[in-house]
Amino acid sequence: MEKETKIEKINKMMYIDVHAHLDAEEYKNDLDKVLEDCLARGVKAIIVNGVHPESNRKILELSQKHPIIKPALGFYPTHIVENKWDAVEEELNFILHNKQKIAIGEVGLDYKFGEESKNAPKHLTIDDQKKMQRKAFEKFIEISEKTKKPLIIHSRKAEQDIIEMIESSSLKNPVFHCFSGKRKLVQKIADNKWNFSVPVTAIKLQQFQELVQYTNINQLLTETDSPYLSPVLGERNTPANVTLTVKKIAELKGFDEEETSKTIFMNYQRLFL
């Protein structure tokens, strides 16, 4: 039997990136080339997540131009507190009624209160910021319930609160992006039959490798958070790097790489299509 060529092998693979930020400035000069590379490597779809109103509008435009891009509309928690509530409500209403979205994200809670929250109004205390984030996230949960669109969740330093809020809802399809909570919380999410999207940094970080080992393959998705979380320090990340994640997941699970890619792609289809 002739040895399978590299191109034939790529054509059999089915990769998915459920969390990227291709509207970022880092892609303003070569997005077309980046997407061509993704397609050449077998990436079939990229869910680009919005983080504020301008981001959401840009993503919708990109999805019209590039079929590989699938729009998720959201409002990043630290951007929430930079706005007056009237502006937040206006965007919530836009996201609720938009027909193009494939998911709601990136949304959630962020209790780190470091560099990313520096633009919050000075009169808002940390407790005020938490309350505003929670109020918005409750609304996003309601939108997900109404529209039946998956919720793509940011949960840094707020994992327990996020889980409790989801458990109090009727949601069945949340996706925990780049989850960094303790093992007992990983187990709780897995037991609830919810989903994780695994970043490329899983190829070197034990925390994400253990998450993969603890979780059923049917609850796993792949992401890059591009242009962030590059597997190589100082380099721009791109969705093509999900190929590395799938290879690592297959290795950790002891599964065939091609079958792993197809299973994860079917997870994407089940949740988002």
N, C-alpha and C positions, 0 to 999 in steps of 0.2 A: 504494500500500500504506500502511495506517495505521501511524503510528509506534508502536513497542512501548512499552507503559506500564512504569513502574518496577516495579509489582507483578508483571507478566508476566515481566520480566527476572529478578527475584529468584527466582521459581518455577522458573526453568530452571537456577539455580545450585545446586551441591552442595558445601557447605563442610564441612571437618572440622578439629577441633582435637584433636591427639593428645597434648597435654601441657598440662594446666591443674591448678590447685589450688583448686577451688571449695569445699573444706572449710575454707578459710582464714577467719579472723575477719572479714576485709574483706567477706564476703558474708553474714554472719549475719543482717542485717536486710532484705536485698532479693534473695535468691537467686532466688526465683520470678520477679521482674521481670527480672532479668538473663537468665534462661533464656527467658522469653517474647520478649525482644528478639533473642536468638540465633536462635530459631525463625523469627521474622518476617524475619530477614535471610538465611535459607537455610542456617543451620548445621544439619546433620543429626545429628551426634554429637560428643560431647566426652569424650575419655578423661581422667578425673581420676586423677592419680597420687598414691599414698600415700607418706608419708615416714617414718612410724613406726607402731607398733601402734595407737595411738589414731586416727591419721589413716586407717589402713586400715579400721578398723571404721566410722568415720563415712562414708567413701566408699561402702562397701557399703550402708549405710542410704540414702544419697542416691540411689544407683542404683536402689534398689527404689521410691523415690518418684518419680523423674524418669527416664523411659525414655531421654531424650537423653544422660544420663550413663552412661558405660561405665567400670567400675572396673579400674584397674591397681593392683596391690598391691606395695609395695616398702619399702625402708628406706634413707633418705638416708645417704650415707657418713659425714657428720659426726655424725649421730645414732647410727650404729653404735657409735662409740667412746665415746659417753656411757653405754653399757650394759655390763653384764657379759655374757660370752659365752653363758651359759646362757639369758639373756633373748633374745639374738639368735637362738640356735638354736630356741627356742620359736616365735618369729615366722617363721623360715624354714620350719618344719614347717607352721605355719598356712597360709602362702602356697602351699606345695607342694600341700596337699590341698584348698584352697578351689576350688569349682567355678564361682564366679561371675566370676572374674577374666577379663578380655579380654587382659591383658598383665601383665608383671612390671616395675614401675617406680614410683618413680624409684630406680634403683640405679646403683652405679658406684664411682668413686674421686674424691676431692677432695684435692689436694695444696696448696691455697692456704694452709691453716692460719692463717687470719685470724680475723675476728670470729665466723664461724660455728662455729669449732672451740674457742671459749673455754670451753665446758662440759665438755670432755674432762677426765677425772681428772688431777690434777697429776702423778701418778707415771708417766703414759704419755708417753714421749718421742715425737718426731715419727716416728722409725722404728717404734716400737711401734704408733702410730696407722696408719701405712701398712700394716703387716703385718696388723692387724685388719681394715682395710678390704678388703685383697686377699683375705683368708680368706673374708670374707662374700661378696665379689663372685664368687669361685670357686664358692661354693655357689649363688648366683643363676644363674650360667651353667648349672650342673647342673640346676637346677629348670627353666630354659628348655628345656634339651635334653630333659628327661623329659616335660614337659607340652606341648611344641611351641608355647608362647606366646611372642610377641615380647618381647625385652628392650629396655626404654627406658632409655638410658644417659646418666648424668651423668659428665663426663670432665674437669672443670676442672683444668688444670695437670698432668694425668695421662694425656694423650691417647696417648702412645707405649705406656705400660704397658697401657692398655685395649686398644689394637689388638693388641698381642702376645698378650694373654690370650684375646681372641676368636679370633685366628688359630690358637691352640692347641686350640680347641674344634671342635665339629661344627656350631656355630650358622650358620644361613643367613639369619636374619631380624632382626639387631639394628637398632635405631633410635637414631641419635646425636642426642640432644637439644641444641639450641643449641650446636653444635660450634664451638669457637674455636681449634682447632689450626692449625698452619702449613699452607701450601698443599700441600706434599708429603704430609702426612697426609690432607688432604682427598682428594687424588688416590688415595691408597692405599685409603681407604674406598670411593671410587667404583669403583676397579678390582676390589675384592672383591665388588661388587654389593650392598653394604650400603646402608642408608638414612639420610637426614638429615631431621630435622624443622626447618623454617625458622621462626624467630621473627618477630614483627611488626616488630622493629627492623631487619629487612632493608630496610624502605622508606627507611632513611636511612644504614645502616652498610655501607660498601664491602666489609668482610670477608664478610658474608653474601651480598651481591650477587655477589661473585666465586664463592662456593661454589655458588650457583644456576647460574651460567654454566658452571662446570666439570662439573656433575653432570647425568646423564640425567634427564629429567623423570619417568621411571618409578621413580626412586629418591628422589623428593622428597615430603615430607609438610608440612603446616602446623601450627603450634602458636602458643600465646600465652604460656605459662608464667604465666597469670593467677593472682593479681592483679599479678604482677611484670612487668618488661620492657615497660612501657607505651610506645607510640609518642609519647606526650606526657608530658614530664617532670612528675612530681608527681601525675599522674592514675592512678587504678586501671585496670588492664588488664582486659578481658573477652574471652571467646571470640569475640564478634561481630567482633572486629578481624582475624580471619583473612581477612575479605573484602579487607582492605588488602594482606595478604601475597600472596594469589592474584593480585590486580591487578598487583603489582610483579613477581611471577614471570613472568606473561604478558608484561609489558613487556620484561623482560630476555631472555626466550627468543624474543620476536617471535611469540608464539602468541595465538590468540583467547582472551579471558578466560573465556568459557563453557566452551570445550573444556579449558582449563587446570584449571578447578575440577572438571570431571568426571574428568579423568585422575588428579588427586591423590586424589579420592574413591575411584576404582577402586584406587589404590595402597593406600589404607586397607583396603578390602574384601579385597584379596588377602592382606594381611599379618595382619589381625586377626580376620577373620570366617570 
